[in-house]
Amino acid sequence: MLNAICQCFSRKEPGYLPSAHQALAPNGARMQDFILNPDKAGPQHAALFSLNMLVATDAGASYSEFEYTNG
């Protein structure tokens, strides 16, 4: 299970998500995170958290489901 870790990284960071996925048991992939709508304007808690990551990290952000599943 990946819990509130993916937003700490840029989408351009090399390989952290595939490596984490490979470490899970087959069909064991599970993610719990702040997931943005496709337009990235909501839901409000995810958009505000993304703003927090922008201010507090070098490259962190919240991402949409499309970004997680399509790299």
C-alpha positions in Angstrom: 0.0 0.0 0.0 1.2 3.4 -0.9 -0.2 5.9 1.6 0.3 9.6 1.2 3.7 9.3 -0.4 3.3 10.0 -4.1 2.6 13.7 -3.7 6.1 14.2 -2.3 7.6 13.6 -5.7 7.6 15.2 -9.1 6.0 13.1 -11.9 9.5 13.3 -13.5 11.3 11.6 -10.6 12.8 8.4 -12.0 11.2 5.1 -11.2 9.8 5.4 -7.7 6.2 4.4 -8.6 7.2 1.4 -10.7 9.6 0.2 -8.0 7.0 0.5 -5.4 4.5 -1.4 -7.5 6.9 -4.2 -8.1 7.4 -4.6 -4.4 3.7 -5.4 -3.8 2.2 -8.8 -4.0 0.3 -9.6 -7.3 -3.0 -7.8 -7.4 -1.9 -6.1 -4.1 -1.5 -2.6 -5.5 -3.3 -0.1 -3.4 -3.0 3.6 -3.2 -4.4 6.1 -0.7 -3.6 9.7 -1.6 -5.1 13.1 -2.5 -6.5 12.5 -6.0 -7.4 15.5 -8.1 -10.2 15.7 -10.6 -9.0 15.7 -14.3 -9.2 19.5 -14.4 -7.0 19.7 -11.2 -9.4 22.2 -9.6 -10.9 19.9 -7.1 -11.9 18.3 -4.9 -11.1 21.2 -2.6 -9.0 19.2 -0.1 -6.8 17.7 -2.8 -6.3 21.0 -4.5 -5.4 22.7 -1.2 -3.0 19.9 -0.4 -1.4 20.3 -3.8 -0.9 24.0 -3.0 0.7 23.0 0.3 3.1 20.6 -1.5 4.0 23.4 -4.0 5.1 25.6 -1.1 6.7 23.0 1.1 8.6 20.7 -1.3 10.9 21.1 -4.3 8.6 19.3 -6.7 5.6 17.8 -4.9 2.0 18.0 -6.0 -1.3 16.2 -6.0 -2.1 14.3 -9.1 -5.2 13.1 -11.0 -6.1 9.4 -11.5 -5.1 9.8 -15.2 -1.6 11.0 -14.2 -1.1 8.0 -11.8 -2.3 5.4 -14.3 -0.7 6.8 -17.5 2.5 8.2 -16.1 
